Amino acid sequence: MTECILPLSSLPGRSKTVIVDGVRWEVGGPAFNTCWYLRRLGWAVKLVAPYGLNNDPLVKEALATARLDKSSLLPVDGDTDSLLTVWTGDSHRSIYVRGALPRRIARLLSAKCHKAQQLIIAGSRHKVIRRTIINLITSQDIAVLGFNPSYAVYEYQPSELARILSRAQVTILNEEECEHVRKVRGLRRNEELARHVAGILIITRGRKGAKVYRHSLVTELGSVARKAAFPIGAGDAFFSGFLHMFLSKAPVKEAARFAAATAGLVVESRDVRVDVSERDILRKLGAIPPENLKDDL
């Protein structure tokens, strides 16, 4: 999707207009952000998604910066999905505008994923894309490495969530998303939800850090950011850092600490995506005070 995030001191009042100069639209979203960080950590990834030809120059620029190729993208007529977000420092309000998709999009997406061995699923607000994902993981011998639905989680049907959660090796949700998934599954506590997912469940908690479960609580981490400049995008960075260590066969606690350091660098910056390397993250990890990293509970 393309996104525009406007930091404002407060939301406009009723029937009021705020004038903003120099608005910049960028390519973003959980799928793009995850690919961004995994490429910087040395992994070969392919971004499979439709995009509108009206946004072709912006997409080409973003792919070059992200070090991704265009071969897995699907050009469609019209505009790419767009997200306009107003960020006030402690909350946000957003409008998501969906682009039109061709009738054959399911077949095209499936063809792009043909013979894929591992799949990382980001959330989608398009029903046809969600159905295509379910068909992929049901009909093909493909490992679901991760699930990062973000706020699109509210669009998923209970049966869709159940199928993905029963396959995903790593799932990440923030506290609000987790509460929604618990209600959908008829569960009252995070520990219950953790026992109902196939692999590892990560719950990000903003300034309070994160909790990581493998059927029961494995570790709890406080925030490692020295300052909270701009937290949007930190969850995607955490997810990517964790996947990097998970794929490297690191223990869960080590993966969680590396992920916390990755997210900390994003929170301390003023950007949704940060140009980081593994060396940057390890340097940040070495500076984390011991009290921020708790033992198993």
Order of alpha helices (4+ residues) and beta strands (2+ residues): beta-beta-alpha-beta-alpha-beta-beta-beta-alpha-beta-alpha-beta-alpha-beta-alpha-alpha-beta-beta-beta-alpha-alpha-alpha
